[in-house]
Amino acid sequence: MTRRPLAALATAALALTLTACGSSDEETPAAGGSSSSDGAFPVTIEHTFGETTIEAEPERVVTIGFNEQDFALALGVTPVGVREYLSYDANTRPWAVDLLPDEPLPTVGAEELDLEAIAALQPDLILGVYSFIDESTYDLLSQIAPTVAESADYELGATPWQEQTRMDGAALGKADEADALVADVEGAFADAREANPSFEGQTLALDYWFEGTHGALPDTDLRMQFFTELGFQAPATTGSLSAESLGALDGDVLVAAGTDQATLLAEPLFAALPVVAEDRTVFVGGFDKQFPAALGFTSPLSLPYALELIVPPLAAAADADPATPVEQIAI
């Protein structure tokens, strides 16, 4: 069993580690293949631990990345085993409900990987682009099946969703489908920006709250990059925030995650922030709620769903009109 060092998406506590990420604008092509499995194999995928060659179309895929099951499903592949998603019932996530089997997929560990469970599933491919594994774990997994780790071009946990889609697509023999997914989702972001020009250049803080501690995510974090892709800018000060430094959250717009609105407003210093008092804050709830979970998955399936939820309240918060009420996300 192996413990991930810094899981950026699975729990609120580890979310506050504020794992650094590469910019989603930087795109490095993954090893290619054709739009179907015909002629796509063998394929070699380069990653942080070297390269992995997949000789034939995989039939039994295990996903060990915390969000990786979404990427496989989006590419038409149902994994035989998945990494458990913490703090949220991923078996009922609405953005993937039409692609999930009737019975929950077998899990191969949560915060820790269960290597015996992985081996028992007899995979012929292990996908772990967002798994936070170290090289020793990669070596053990590679003895079970060809294993794809994160990109070598980004810091730990920082492979953008576009690159993860392309890497997983190449490994599954679906490179063209992966490119199409990326184009579709990027188009949804472009449409949202065009419909909301007020987003451009405004400062938005993404506050992740856990047990009374606030933390502002930097623009190197995948979750914050969701908002920078909409045109917003991250605040100058990020990281864990003391009570005295809560002013770092006071930008043009605030998105508050980790707990409910009432709990946050019960904190006098938080409630007194102008961005809160002037109704320029979107409260998205705890990590068991739909938007924080969709943002945590950061996948071709969850991102369009997240856009549908957040863009209307963001537009109200960012319109510079105090009379416009922000209708909070109710799920």
Secondary structure, 3 states (H helix, E strand, C coil): CEECCCCCCCCHHHHCCCCCCCCCCCCCCCCCCCCCCCCCCCEEEEECCEEEEECCCCCCEEECCCCHHHHHHHCCCCCCEECCCCCCCHHHCHHHCCCCCCCCCCECECCEECHHHHHHCCCCEEECCCCCCCHHHHHHHHHHCCEECCCCCCCCCCCCHHHHHHHHHHHCCCHHHHHHHHHHHHHHHHHHHHHCHHHCCCEEEEEECECCEEEECCCCCHHHHHHHCCCCECCCCCEEECHHHHHHHCCCEEEEECCCHHHHHCCHHHHCCHHHHCCCEEEEECCCCHHHHHHHHCCCCHHHHHHHHHHHHHHHHCCCCCCCCCCCCCC
